[in-house]
Amino acid sequence: MSQTYQVIMHPGSKRERVEVTPEGSLEVWTNKPARDNQANLALIGLVAKHLGVKKSQVFLQSGGKSRHKTILLTG
């Protein structure tokens, strides 16, 4: 079973947090910069923790260089 989520990313923030928007997508703030894939790796960890799954179950499906991303949750 797999599920996709739309994500709005805010790299370089002061705090790290995850919120669910009224539309059902995720809004993620990370203190990691948007370079060298640092923010994307932080995104996977934060979403996994928020959803209570392993990081290996969260994949960045699209939007690797955009603030608007799609992630795939497997398992």
C-alpha positions in Angstrom: 0.0 0.0 0.0 1.3 3.5 -0.8 0.1 7.0 -0.3 1.2 10.3 -1.8 1.4 13.7 0.0 1.8 17.2 -1.4 4.4 19.1 0.5 5.2 22.8 0.8 8.8 23.2 2.0 10.4 26.1 3.9 14.2 25.5 4.1 16.4 27.7 6.2 13.8 28.3 8.9 14.7 28.9 12.5 12.7 25.9 13.8 11.8 22.5 12.4 8.1 21.5 12.3 5.4 19.8 10.2 1.8 21.0 9.9 -1.1 19.6 8.0 -2.9 22.3 5.9 -6.7 22.5 5.6 -6.3 21.0 2.1 -4.6 17.9 3.5 -1.1 18.6 2.3 1.9 18.9 4.6 3.8 22.1 5.3 7.3 21.5 6.5 9.9 23.9 8.0 13.5 22.9 8.3 16.6 24.7 9.5 18.7 23.0 6.8 19.6 25.0 3.7 18.3 24.3 0.3 21.6 23.2 -1.2 23.4 19.9 -1.6 20.1 18.0 -0.9 20.3 18.9 2.8 16.7 20.2 3.0 15.3 17.2 1.1 17.0 14.8 3.5 15.7 16.7 6.4 12.2 16.7 4.9 12.2 12.9 4.7 13.3 12.6 8.4 10.7 15.2 9.6 7.8 13.6 7.7 8.7 10.1 8.8 8.8 11.2 12.4 5.5 13.1 12.0 3.7 10.2 10.4 5.3 7.6 12.7 7.0 5.6 10.0 10.6 4.7 9.1 12.7 7.0 7.0 13.1 4.2 4.5 9.4 4.3 3.8 9.4 7.9 2.7 10.5 8.8 -0.9 10.7 12.1 -2.7 8.7 11.4 -5.8 8.9 14.9 -7.5 10.0 18.4 -6.8 13.6 17.8 -5.8 14.5 21.4 -6.6 11.2 23.1 -5.8 9.5 24.1 -2.7 6.4 22.2 -3.9 7.1 18.5 -3.6 5.3 15.2 -3.8 6.4 12.4 -1.4 5.5 8.8 -1.5 4.8 6.8 1.6 5.2 3.0 1.2 4.4 0.1 3.5 
